[in-house]
Amino acid sequence: MRTRREQRCLGSISLFLALVLLALIACEWLFIRGSRQRDDELRVRALLAHEADRQLAAYDSKLFENYGLLAVSETKLPSLPGPWAAREMAALGGRFTLERELSDPLSDPEVLGAQIRDYMEPLYPELLRGSLITDLLTVFRGLKDFRSLGTEAVSDFAGLGDFAALMSSDVIQSLWLRIRDWGLRFLNRDAEPTDTSAAPDMDGEEQDTTVVLTESETAEASDLLSRIFSLQGHSGTIAELGVDPEACGGSSFADVAALLENSLELIGGAGELVPGRLLLAGYGLNMFSHWPHIHGAKDYPVERSLRGKKLRSLELENRLEVEHLAFGIENQAAARVISFASVLTVRLALNASSHLLSPSQMAKHGRRARLLSLAILIASAGEVYLDPELLRYVVLLVEAQLEALVDTEKLVRGQAVKLLPYQNRFGIDTHYSDYLYLFLLAVPENFLLERIARRIETNLGRSFHTAMSLSLGWLDPRRGGEPIYMSEERRCHERR
């Protein structure tokens, strides 16, 4: 039989075990409760992450299909919460609030520029292969100094700038006015003059001008003057393109030279082109429609966008999209005029350069200048004598201007023209897109990106964002309604 002491010890052990067991049960209960709370939190966090991914996965399909960019549009986002999230919320209980906020708009130049560069980098080597951009830049740099091309045809002038200064000088302007006054008289004369009185030369001395032009010489002089004073042969075709012929009278040669040299400074900078500028200009040129697409030109090098869309088949309010990117003009009539005039000025400089660099052409202009000087001398009855050496540059510029008109008409219709028609060294074909490329390169990067974003948003009719944050608030019933707040942020995946 157990003693009282032994019985007391046995009771103490039982009480101790009961206390330990209660503690273990309490710990287990706390562990299980904490695990359930942690599990709830993880389920809520998974719910939030799922909703964030689901929202951002709703990339705008038209934006990606047409422009290769990844962003979301608020008007196309799915509602909150989704079916799975709604079931999870019901199972968890409590009260939930879900809010989303869009940020990093695609129209932000930094955001759009990064996406375009990522999209273009793997494509650009193929686009650049066979492109005229390198050749064009080489030639344009050469235009700044004709002597660097090793010609003797312009030995009196150091380059395009000097030639431009000559053409805008008072001497040439005076010659032009005298040609205009007496040229019209020559064209409208009633009878063929057979002789003239003595005429002063450029030094004020009189010289014998008893001379008669042959019938062929008279016809050639008359034809030359007609070409100088009449562009009727081109006005009709220019008007058919939707351009007012009066708006294409041409700038002075000095303005053309300044345009080219300023463009070179803008796109060349201190040295070579920045690759990013090439990528942006290439994207703008190959993703949007421009003038030749209106005419449905065949064999035009930019027929489809980089997304495989036929550019001439796109239904757009503004068909001159690249012209808008290059010049910042929304009005299509104004865009036609400024684009035509810009291409015309470049063609004028290129054609004048080609004439200056061709000994045979300079010899031809010299002969025609002498003939024209003689014809004006005869028509003015010896009152006006124009120095043939200076007059040949006026003839050259008129010829270059007329050729530039014809070239520009062909270019905007999608046809090809020779870069420098009288130089075999640069006997390569150019298209309207090549000139647009240069104009795009001359646009400051931020302006170009803003215009691209505006064109995209206008065409698709909505704005876009590339980042989203989702905020969740939950009143946890297991914690007596204690609020729990979580947030998730997502960014659109950049193109690889």
Steps between C-alpha positions, in 0.01 A plus 500: 500500500634842390588747764353849503831644393512274198140588416584874525796454262288312254244786500769760445628320195151477354444872556838579342419287200161669470663845503758393242229350284295821519806698398568267210138521388511880526822513298352266243185709483705818457713330237195377312332839527812677384539254216142560393551876513823465307324276252225757464756775444678290239170426328413869501847591366466230232156638420645851462795380289263301280279803446800721421628248244150456355458875460838556339459194279216686331746672263327702232494260205461771234797691634719191485361382166547835325801652675682220685471680836384358833270713715152491650204727443267589787199456271604142418591375849292219661286577802612445859491242654523207260301173544776313685572796725129538580479134607810536718360809666174322577689204651721723712217715626537853623479818299726569198579816302701492175629813326727538196705793381665533158832678455787546253293609199625377164498861382789573738802544267727292724250213524414498128863548395613199705231275353571610142874443539444155647266416214728637227841375613460141372330620179718792401806318358274345236334834429833676469638243258467644152369832635605824337541682828877453518549602138272798539683627805833455326382700201339772711823539694681524168269778386649726765825506305504416132879503484509195726347306210793587279330708231632793301159611379453737792855612550381856562283393792595313815167327535124513520503794739708713262278408207194592706658834589567565131141418400361737765748780425396839359678423172294186434180666622560786259564252219177322582295821484655594168432154361139532610453843343669436168426130479128565485560761232701244302223243527229746390689686229307557176790470261830317502779754559768482239763721653573706807677815588817492699454382858716576800684210656539453872786753507290768334673468160298463185528193287372399159188285525404486134392140507201291400380193686431194295154348509612216728679741734194724514282199581739382772519845659123536483454155656745583779325826582163328489624246753632778719175694510239229472428198717165432337620160389526397865222699666233252393676193634595679822136600551395137446711410803294730717766771517456863406763570227543854635620351829783323320674793343822385662721656760818689427803282456645651814198374697543153351868489593420616853233230533741225402783621719268546802359150447852361494582670828179369661533141387876476508574682820868511582570173320301195407126454541370384834358149439187581699407773251529253215272255680233761570508640146486146359200418718314815396568442131406132496196502729294786357358588160629779279436669166582224246257265677215729393585427136553128560849514350640173372851381589520758776752380763278580800183313408426323830555598860735303722189320629415379149212744444453644150545870564289609204209284626480652848182694571630824645372853534845638429673325210813714530612366836876503444475855366331592828784335692760685293342846491249499787207606277160334542327667204552275197491781242769692689700179550497440123632849431781496756605145410500576126694821557751326730568217257516756220768702677711190562462388138593852387822487699580147378431580136695827515786309660489237228517769231789675674694176527452406134748660254276409205196664660697812590625521142142467375382775735787720388397464132135566583591800714697653213206436268253650746722801563519559125124454456428756773756737352321478163151526651599808697647669194838504666378659824559201727807280513516216755831339582477136378736379773256609768194428293589130474440462873154649462436252217633219719271594789195524273578160352550351845172653620303354208660159551424522872131557424486193278694294755276605788186412304642152441609456861165581657337251260736232628736490203879499522741774390878504479679649796740702283387455139823614333738316732558132433676479834169567674272342239271342758122514517324692774137490608276737689559295815873580492429872522241450773762304692732801497220733608412266788863487611502879520204507744603528868450166673239617754291667229512188284395274789214733596373499142524121475302463824237745378461315170460165676244630747308680225490192276389264778277750680634446853796565727737237640703429813788262564487465880229416752472483879224300673407576863300261721340561837361209707320498833611160635218333699754273675657811651181664606474716188859629518583662162779360283636698204704363208612633164649357181668687212547370147673638190452396141764261379738667263539355155790261454 
